[in-house]
Amino acid sequence: MNNSVQLFEKVLSLVTKPIPKITHHKDVLVKVLFSGICGTDLNIIAGEFPASNNALTLGHEFCGIVQSIGEEVSAVKVGDKIVVNPYSQCNICYYCIRRQPNYCINGGIETSVGFGKNGGWANYCKVPEALVHKIPVTMTLQKAVFIEPFSCIMRGWSNLGEIKADDKILVCGAGIIGMLWSSLLHFKGHRDVAVSELSEKKRLKMLELNLGFKVVHPDNLDSLHKESQRSKNNQWGFDVIIDCTGAPGAIEQSFKWLRHGSTLLLFGCCPKKSAISLSPFDIYKKELKIVGSYANPFTFPEAIAIVRDMEKYLDYEKLGVKTYDLQNYLVALEDLKKGDVSKAVFDAHESAELL
């Protein structure tokens, strides 16, 4: 049987149904071993992010092993360790044929696995072959659960354009995404990085990563301003700001920290009806770039390589990641909401060999 956590009308419940059957020649049945809870999942539960109105198994960050396959599947075989790219596309609409499938009119996020189709908060999940990616034999499935988040981060990285070696960078937010962004910046060689975070608990957890970055309360960014004034030729501010909070107030505040010619990346998911106040004149005079980042078009292979190469950065304990049995989903969600953990991951593996 297949246990899964389903959402219907903003209410979650653990249900038991038969294991999904292969019904299409390109289907792949995945035995889910690790499945993450994303901040977007919390927004879906709260009704603040579009998803199916029908009973839906959530979960779009998951990996496992191939349980069975359709007769025409050739990319994977039974027993392979895989990760799922949840996002679907139609390949025929205006955006898809322009290589912008994250804007797909007929598919897109709202019809994707964990959003419009049953996802990975389950023992088993059936997906099309096109969404399945083998992971390197040296990579553990524990680490593979980070691939989907990094696929979205790599989209943001691409949208930022060139980041110069001497750029001053600010990461807003020290939740799991802020920590992954900070780890990527360190991995890429950047050292002049500051992280702002309201929560003392999250600031302390960020410091445990030992990246050497300055980690401050947003109100204390002024202290960095005083340090910069020691050089009369050094204008205060940041060349790149990466917002991982999705909080309108934090985004609005970040504008005052932007240098001339700088870039602000809006990476965190904001409430759909939120709004901010900004100065068009400042954007004009300072030649500011405000960039969004949505989903993960064509970044999954790169994300797999990044997770492979960043293994030492992805320690569960240092990052504040905790694993839970599927039946303890309410505890996992509550711990996440309270900030007791940076990330909650459902762990269904039965053998160390499957890690």
LINJO-V94857 format. One record per residue. N is the residue number from 0. RES is the residue in one letter. OMEGA is omega in degrees with one decimal (* if undefined). BURIAL is + if it has 16 or more other ideal C-beta (glycine too) atoms within 10 Angstrom, else -. Layout:
n=N res=RES omega=OMEGA burial=BURIAL
n=N res=RES omega=OMEGA burial=BURIAL
//
This chain:
n=0 res=M omega=-175.6 burial=-
n=1 res=N omega=173.7 burial=+
n=2 res=N omega=179.4 burial=+
n=3 res=S omega=175.6 burial=+
n=4 res=V omega=-175.7 burial=+
n=5 res=Q omega=176.5 burial=+
n=6 res=L omega=173.8 burial=+
n=7 res=F omega=179.9 burial=-
n=8 res=E omega=175.9 burial=-
n=9 res=K omega=178.9 burial=-
n=10 res=V omega=178.0 burial=-
n=11 res=L omega=176.4 burial=-
n=12 res=S omega=176.3 burial=-
n=13 res=L omega=-177.3 burial=-
n=14 res=V omega=178.0 burial=-
n=15 res=T omega=-180.0 burial=-
n=16 res=K omega=175.9 burial=-
n=17 res=P omega=176.3 burial=-
n=18 res=I omega=179.2 burial=-
n=19 res=P omega=179.6 burial=+
n=20 res=K omega=174.2 burial=-
n=21 res=I omega=-178.7 burial=+
n=22 res=T omega=-179.0 burial=-
n=23 res=H omega=-174.8 burial=-
n=24 res=H omega=178.2 burial=-
n=25 res=K omega=179.0 burial=+
n=26 res=D omega=171.3 burial=+
n=27 res=V omega=175.7 burial=+
n=28 res=L omega=-176.8 burial=+
n=29 res=V omega=167.8 burial=+
n=30 res=K omega=-173.3 burial=+
n=31 res=V omega=179.9 burial=+
n=32 res=L omega=175.9 burial=+
n=33 res=F omega=-179.1 burial=+
n=34 res=S omega=-175.8 burial=+
n=35 res=G omega=170.3 burial=+
n=36 res=I omega=-177.6 burial=+
n=37 res=C omega=175.3 burial=+
n=38 res=G omega=176.8 burial=+
n=39 res=T omega=176.3 burial=+
n=40 res=D omega=178.1 burial=+
n=41 res=L omega=177.5 burial=+
n=42 res=N omega=177.3 burial=+
n=43 res=I omega=-179.3 burial=+
n=44 res=I omega=-179.2 burial=+
n=45 res=A omega=-179.2 burial=-
n=46 res=G omega=-177.0 burial=-
n=47 res=E omega=177.9 burial=-
n=48 res=F omega=-174.3 burial=+
n=49 res=P omega=176.7 burial=-
n=50 res=A omega=-177.9 burial=+
n=51 res=S omega=175.0 burial=+
n=52 res=N omega=177.6 burial=-
n=53 res=N omega=175.1 burial=-
n=54 res=A omega=-170.8 burial=-
n=55 res=L omega=169.7 burial=+
n=56 res=T omega=-178.8 burial=+
n=57 res=L omega=176.0 burial=+
n=58 res=G omega=178.4 burial=+
n=59 res=H omega=175.9 burial=+
n=60 res=E omega=-175.7 burial=+
n=61 res=F omega=-179.1 burial=+
n=62 res=C omega=-178.8 burial=+
n=63 res=G omega=178.5 burial=+
n=64 res=I omega=179.6 burial=+
n=65 res=V omega=-179.3 burial=+
n=66 res=Q omega=177.3 burial=+
n=67 res=S omega=-175.0 burial=+
n=68 res=I omega=173.0 burial=+
n=69 res=G omega=-171.7 burial=+
n=70 res=E omega=-179.1 burial=-
n=71 res=E omega=178.2 burial=-
n=72 res=V omega=-178.4 burial=+
n=73 res=S omega=-174.9 burial=-
n=74 res=A omega=-179.3 burial=-
n=75 res=V omega=176.6 burial=+
n=76 res=K omega=179.4 burial=-
n=77 res=V omega=179.6 burial=-
n=78 res=G omega=179.3 burial=-
n=79 res=D omega=171.7 burial=+
n=80 res=K omega=-173.4 burial=+
n=81 res=I omega=171.0 burial=+
n=82 res=V omega=-176.2 burial=+
n=83 res=V omega=168.0 burial=+
n=84 res=N omega=-169.4 burial=+
n=85 res=P omega=-167.0 burial=+
n=86 res=Y omega=-176.5 burial=+
n=87 res=S omega=179.4 burial=+
n=88 res=Q omega=-176.5 burial=+
n=89 res=C omega=179.7 burial=-
n=90 res=N omega=-178.9 burial=-
n=91 res=I omega=-176.9 burial=-
n=92 res=C omega=-177.7 burial=+
n=93 res=Y omega=-175.4 burial=-
n=94 res=Y omega=-179.3 burial=+
n=95 res=C omega=-178.1 burial=+
n=96 res=I omega=174.1 burial=-
n=97 res=R omega=179.4 burial=-
n=98 res=R omega=175.6 burial=-
n=99 res=Q omega=-172.7 burial=-
n=100 res=P omega=177.6 burial=+
n=101 res=N omega=174.3 burial=+
n=102 res=Y omega=-172.2 burial=+
n=103 res=C omega=-178.2 burial=+
n=104 res=I omega=-175.4 burial=-
n=105 res=N omega=179.9 burial=-
n=106 res=G omega=177.7 burial=+
n=107 res=G omega=-173.4 burial=+
n=108 res=I omega=-174.0 burial=+
n=109 res=E omega=178.9 burial=-
n=110 res=T omega=-172.9 burial=+
n=111 res=S omega=-178.8 burial=+
n=112 res=V omega=-178.0 burial=+
n=113 res=G omega=178.0 burial=+
n=114 res=F omega=178.8 burial=+
n=115 res=G omega=178.2 burial=+
n=116 res=K omega=-176.5 burial=+
n=117 res=N omega=-174.3 burial=+
n=118 res=G omega=-165.7 burial=+
n=119 res=G omega=173.3 burial=+
n=120 res=W omega=-172.6 burial=+
n=121 res=A omega=173.8 burial=+
n=122 res=N omega=-178.2 burial=+
n=123 res=Y omega=177.4 burial=+
n=124 res=C omega=178.7 burial=+
n=125 res=K omega=-177.8 burial=+
n=126 res=V omega=174.4 burial=+
n=127 res=P omega=179.0 burial=+
n=128 res=E omega=-175.7 burial=+
n=129 res=A omega=-177.7 burial=-
n=130 res=L omega=-173.3 burial=+
n=131 res=V omega=178.8 burial=+
n=132 res=H omega=173.4 burial=+
n=133 res=K omega=176.2 burial=-
n=134 res=I omega=179.2 burial=+
n=135 res=P omega=-177.2 burial=-
n=136 res=V omega=-178.8 burial=-
n=137 res=T omega=-177.4 burial=-
n=138 res=M omega=176.2 burial=+
n=139 res=T omega=176.6 burial=+
n=140 res=L omega=174.3 burial=+
n=141 res=Q omega=-179.7 burial=+
n=142 res=K omega=-177.2 burial=+
n=143 res=A omega=179.5 burial=+
n=144 res=V omega=177.1 burial=+
n=145 res=F omega=-173.5 burial=+
n=146 res=I omega=-179.6 burial=+
n=147 res=E omega=175.8 burial=+
n=148 res=P omega=179.8 burial=+
n=149 res=F omega=176.5 burial=+
n=150 res=S omega=176.1 burial=+
n=151 res=C omega=177.6 burial=+
n=152 res=I omega=-179.2 burial=+
n=153 res=M omega=171.6 burial=+
n=154 res=R omega=177.4 burial=+
n=155 res=G omega=178.0 burial=+
n=156 res=W omega=178.8 burial=+
n=157 res=S omega=-178.4 burial=-
n=158 res=N omega=179.1 burial=+
n=159 res=L omega=-173.7 burial=+
n=160 res=G omega=-177.1 burial=-
n=161 res=E omega=169.5 burial=-
n=162 res=I omega=-176.7 burial=+
n=163 res=K omega=-177.0 burial=-
n=164 res=A omega=-177.5 burial=-
n=165 res=D omega=177.6 burial=-
n=166 res=D omega=170.7 burial=+
n=167 res=K omega=-172.2 burial=+
n=168 res=I omega=174.6 burial=+
n=169 res=L omega=172.5 burial=+
n=170 res=V omega=179.0 burial=+
n=171 res=C omega=-179.9 burial=+
n=172 res=G omega=-179.4 burial=+
n=173 res=A omega=168.2 burial=+
n=174 res=G omega=-175.3 burial=+
n=175 res=I omega=-179.5 burial=+
n=176 res=I omega=175.8 burial=+
n=177 res=G omega=178.1 burial=+
n=178 res=M omega=178.7 burial=+
n=179 res=L omega=176.2 burial=+
n=180 res=W omega=-179.7 burial=+
n=181 res=S omega=178.6 burial=+
n=182 res=S omega=178.2 burial=+
n=183 res=L omega=179.4 burial=+
n=184 res=L omega=178.1 burial=+
n=185 res=H omega=178.7 burial=+
n=186 res=F omega=-179.4 burial=-
n=187 res=K omega=174.8 burial=-
n=188 res=G omega=-178.2 burial=-
n=189 res=H omega=-177.1 burial=+
n=190 res=R omega=179.7 burial=-
n=191 res=D omega=-173.1 burial=-
n=192 res=V omega=172.5 burial=+
n=193 res=A omega=178.5 burial=+
n=194 res=V omega=177.3 burial=+
n=195 res=S omega=-176.0 burial=+
n=196 res=E omega=179.2 burial=+
n=197 res=L omega=-172.9 burial=+
n=198 res=S omega=176.9 burial=-
n=199 res=E omega=179.9 burial=-
n=200 res=K omega=179.6 burial=-
n=201 res=K omega=177.6 burial=+
n=202 res=R omega=179.4 burial=+
n=203 res=L omega=178.9 burial=-
n=204 res=K omega=176.9 burial=+
n=205 res=M omega=179.8 burial=+
n=206 res=L omega=179.4 burial=-
n=207 res=E omega=178.2 burial=-
n=208 res=L omega=176.6 burial=+
n=209 res=N omega=179.0 burial=-
n=210 res=L omega=-177.9 burial=+
n=211 res=G omega=-179.9 burial=-
n=212 res=F omega=173.7 burial=+
n=213 res=K omega=-178.1 burial=+
n=214 res=V omega=-171.7 burial=+
n=215 res=V omega=167.3 burial=+
n=216 res=H omega=-179.0 burial=-
n=217 res=P omega=-179.9 burial=+
n=218 res=D omega=-178.2 burial=-
n=219 res=N omega=174.8 burial=-
n=220 res=L omega=176.6 burial=+
n=221 res=D omega=179.1 burial=-
n=222 res=S omega=175.1 burial=-
n=223 res=L omega=176.8 burial=+
n=224 res=H omega=-179.7 burial=-
n=225 res=K omega=178.1 burial=-
n=226 res=E omega=-176.7 burial=-
n=227 res=S omega=-177.5 burial=-
n=228 res=Q omega=176.5 burial=-
n=229 res=R omega=175.7 burial=-
n=230 res=S omega=-176.9 burial=-
n=231 res=K omega=-177.5 burial=-
n=232 res=N omega=-175.4 burial=-
n=233 res=N omega=178.2 burial=-
n=234 res=Q omega=-180.0 burial=-
n=235 res=W omega=176.4 burial=+
n=236 res=G omega=-178.1 burial=+
n=237 res=F omega=177.0 burial=+
n=238 res=D omega=179.9 burial=+
n=239 res=V omega=172.4 burial=+
n=240 res=I omega=179.7 burial=+
n=241 res=I omega=179.6 burial=+
n=242 res=D omega=178.2 burial=+
n=243 res=C omega=-175.0 burial=+
n=244 res=T omega=-172.8 burial=+
n=245 res=G omega=-178.7 burial=+
n=246 res=A omega=-176.9 burial=+
n=247 res=P omega=180.0 burial=-
n=248 res=G omega=179.5 burial=-
n=249 res=A omega=179.5 burial=+
n=250 res=I omega=-179.8 burial=+
n=251 res=E omega=-179.9 burial=-
n=252 res=Q omega=-175.0 burial=+
n=253 res=S omega=-178.5 burial=+
n=254 res=F omega=-177.5 burial=+
n=255 res=K omega=179.4 burial=-
n=256 res=W omega=-177.5 burial=+
n=257 res=L omega=173.6 burial=+
n=258 res=R omega=170.8 burial=+
n=259 res=H omega=177.3 burial=-
n=260 res=G omega=-175.7 burial=-
n=261 res=S omega=-175.9 burial=+
n=262 res=T omega=173.8 burial=+
n=263 res=L omega=176.8 burial=+
n=264 res=L omega=175.3 burial=+
n=265 res=L omega=-176.6 burial=+
n=266 res=F omega=179.7 burial=+
n=267 res=G omega=-178.8 burial=+
n=268 res=C omega=178.8 burial=+
n=269 res=C omega=170.4 burial=+
n=270 res=P omega=-170.9 burial=-
n=271 res=K omega=-174.8 burial=-
n=272 res=K omega=-178.9 burial=-
n=273 res=S omega=-179.6 burial=-
n=274 res=A omega=176.5 burial=-
n=275 res=I omega=175.4 burial=-
n=276 res=S omega=178.1 burial=-
n=277 res=L omega=-177.2 burial=-
n=278 res=S omega=175.6 burial=-
n=279 res=P omega=179.9 burial=-
n=280 res=F omega=178.4 burial=-
n=281 res=D omega=178.6 burial=-
n=282 res=I omega=179.3 burial=-
n=283 res=Y omega=-173.3 burial=-
n=284 res=K omega=-176.1 burial=-
n=285 res=K omega=-178.9 burial=+
n=286 res=E omega=-178.3 burial=-
n=287 res=L omega=173.1 burial=+
n=288 res=K omega=176.5 burial=+
n=289 res=I omega=-169.9 burial=-
n=290 res=V omega=173.2 burial=-
n=291 res=G omega=176.6 burial=-
n=292 res=S omega=-172.6 burial=+
n=293 res=Y omega=176.1 burial=+
n=294 res=A omega=-166.5 burial=+
n=295 res=N omega=-176.2 burial=+
n=296 res=P omega=173.6 burial=+
n=297 res=F omega=-178.6 burial=-
n=298 res=T omega=-174.1 burial=+
n=299 res=F omega=178.5 burial=+
n=300 res=P omega=178.4 burial=-
n=301 res=E omega=179.6 burial=+
n=302 res=A omega=177.0 burial=+
n=303 res=I omega=179.7 burial=+
n=304 res=A omega=179.3 burial=-
n=305 res=I omega=179.4 burial=+
n=306 res=V omega=176.2 burial=+
n=307 res=R omega=-173.8 burial=-
n=308 res=D omega=-178.5 burial=-
n=309 res=M omega=-173.4 burial=+
n=310 res=E omega=-176.0 burial=-
n=311 res=K omega=178.8 burial=-
n=312 res=Y omega=-166.9 burial=+
n=313 res=L omega=177.3 burial=+
n=314 res=D omega=-176.1 burial=-
n=315 res=Y omega=-175.3 burial=+
n=316 res=E omega=179.9 burial=-
n=317 res=K omega=-179.3 burial=+
n=318 res=L omega=-178.3 burial=+
n=319 res=G omega=178.9 burial=+
n=320 res=V omega=179.1 burial=+
n=321 res=K omega=179.6 burial=+
n=322 res=T omega=-177.0 burial=+
n=323 res=Y omega=167.9 burial=+
n=324 res=D omega=-176.8 burial=-
n=325 res=L omega=-177.3 burial=+
n=326 res=Q omega=178.2 burial=-
n=327 res=N omega=-175.4 burial=-
n=328 res=Y omega=-179.9 burial=+
n=329 res=L omega=176.7 burial=-
n=330 res=V omega=-180.0 burial=-
n=331 res=A omega=-179.1 burial=+
n=332 res=L omega=-179.8 burial=+
n=333 res=E omega=177.5 burial=-
n=334 res=D omega=-180.0 burial=+
n=335 res=L omega=-179.1 burial=+
n=336 res=K omega=-179.6 burial=-
n=337 res=K omega=-177.5 burial=-
n=338 res=G omega=177.8 burial=-
n=339 res=D omega=176.4 burial=-
n=340 res=V omega=175.7 burial=+
n=341 res=S omega=180.0 burial=+
n=342 res=K omega=175.7 burial=+
n=343 res=A omega=-178.6 burial=+
n=344 res=V omega=173.6 burial=+
n=345 res=F omega=-174.9 burial=+
n=346 res=D omega=-178.7 burial=+
n=347 res=A omega=-177.6 burial=+
n=348 res=H omega=-175.7 burial=+
n=349 res=E omega=-175.2 burial=-
n=350 res=S omega=177.9 burial=-
n=351 res=A omega=-179.6 burial=-
n=352 res=E omega=-176.6 burial=-
n=353 res=L omega=-178.4 burial=+
n=354 res=L omega=* burial=-
//
